[in-house]
Amino acid sequence: MNNPQVLKIIENLKGRRNYEEKKASKLGFNSIYAYIESKILKEKEAEAAKILDQSVAKEVVIEEKKPEKKKSCSCC
């Protein structure tokens, strides 16, 4: 229980604290601290994945053009 960010979030819950504690116990966490810590970790992972997806999307994708079929008659 040394993470100040988690402690700050728990302090600011006020009226929602009971709700969050019930949700934490329902999801199998031993304490609200572990639940909030897990939430923060998931948010950081989501941000990292988003940044990674953006960098991959910037790469230029070169598509090969399919050769056109030659027509057998001269009128077309």
N, C-alpha and C positions, 0 to 999 in steps of 0.2 A: 504494500500500500504506500508506495513512495512516489507514484506518478502524480504530479500536481495537476495535470490536465484532467485526469479522471476524477480527482477529488473536487476540482472546480465544477465539473459537470454535475456531480452528485449534489453539491451544495445548491446549485441552481435549479434542481428539479422541483423543489417546494411541493406543490400539490400533486404533482405527477409521480412522486417518489414511491407511493404505495403501488401504483400501477406498474411502474418499472420493476419493483421488487417481485411482484407476482409474475410478471412476464419472464424475469430472470429465472425464477424457480421453476416455472413451467417448461422453460427451454433446457433445464438441467444444470444451471450454474449454481455454485455454492453460495455466492454472494452477489450483490448488485455491483460491487467493484469489479469482479471478474467479467460480468456481463458488459459493463460499460467499456472495459478494456478490450474486450472482443469486438465490440461495435467499432471502436476507433481503429483497430487493426484492419477490419474489413473495409472501412472507408479508405484507409491508406492504400490497401491492395487494389481497390477499385480505381483510385486515382492513377496508380502506377500502370494499371492495365489500359486505362483510357489514354494516357500519354504514349504508351507503346503502340496502341492501335492507330493513333494519329500519325506517328512517325512511319509506320508501315504503309499507311494510306498515301503518304506523300511520295513514295517511290513510284517511278514511272513504270507502268505496265505496258509492255510492247506486245501487241497482238499480231500474229501472223495473218496476212491476208490470203484468203483462199483464191487460187487462180480461177479466172472465169472460164467457163466451159466454151469451147470453140463451137461455133454454130456450123452445121453441115451444109446449109444452103447459103447462097450469096445474097439472097433477098432480105434476109433478116439482119 
